[in-house]
């Protein structure tokens, strides 16, 4: 059977690093308060010349180089983002042009922090259907553009960045030993919209708006929802938490990561944690974490890896793959 195999991975981060202490002159907070409640120590903030498109392009080029491929080898670009360069066209099309790619097709996917998991799952379906042989999947965000910098409950949590994977069609036997994407589960429930949203948009206010969040409500639902899709993914693949080599969760809050791993019986040392370095980069957080773990030698060919995320909407999902 056809499997979607990871050929390359890459990332890109803005030049500017904003540490927790830098907020002390902006809002009433402290390094200790932020780190204790979230695990975040710093985040990258995009400058005026750094955009979702430019960061996404840079991450894509690294992933292509890692795969030993060029833009000419790609059939499809799927960009997960909630912070596009323009209302339209899709920022994926802009990245396509930046890469000098004038064939194939490209589109954006909007599922907030779950965007990359949704995008990987969508790319897998295109590959398995035969519509694409190689897909560039990107998560790129500039959340600093939609933050209310006077709201200390949200502005300290988010950062900017981009990560990318190159997926390629390969042969599999249809077993858990295959390389590539093995199982996935996606969910959403719009009843939770007002718990995490942006208070603007073209069809409502005609403005971009700012991020608004009921932090306690998001935390309360997060662990249960994450557990739900992960258990469904395990059931599809016929595995348990003990079979995993690595758990790569959405990097929103260290407490949520720890609580989720504990509830699922995933050993703490198997969790890849980069929230301390990047903050919450929404759709970019999972590929950024993957890039770090591949670069430092933790994730290796043949490892069984679980990706997971939850975002505004609510949306949530999980993907199991063998590296």
Secondary structure, 3 states (H helix, E strand, C coil): CEEEEEEEEEEECCCEEEEHHHHHHCCCCCHHHHHHHHCCCEEEECCCCCCHHHHHHHHHHHHHHHHCCCHHHCCEEEEECCCCCCCCCCHHHHHHHHCCCCCCEEEEECCHHHHHHHHHHHHHHHHHHCCCCEEEEEEEEEHHHHCCCCCCCCCCCECEEEEEEEEEEEECCCCCCCCEEEEEEEEECHHHHHHEEECCCCCCCCCCCCEEECHHHHHHHHHHHHHHHHHHHHHHHCCCHHHCCEEEECCCCHHHHHHHHHHHCCCHHHECCCHHHHCECHHHHHHHHHHHHHHCCCCCCCCEEEEEEEECCCEEEEEEEEC
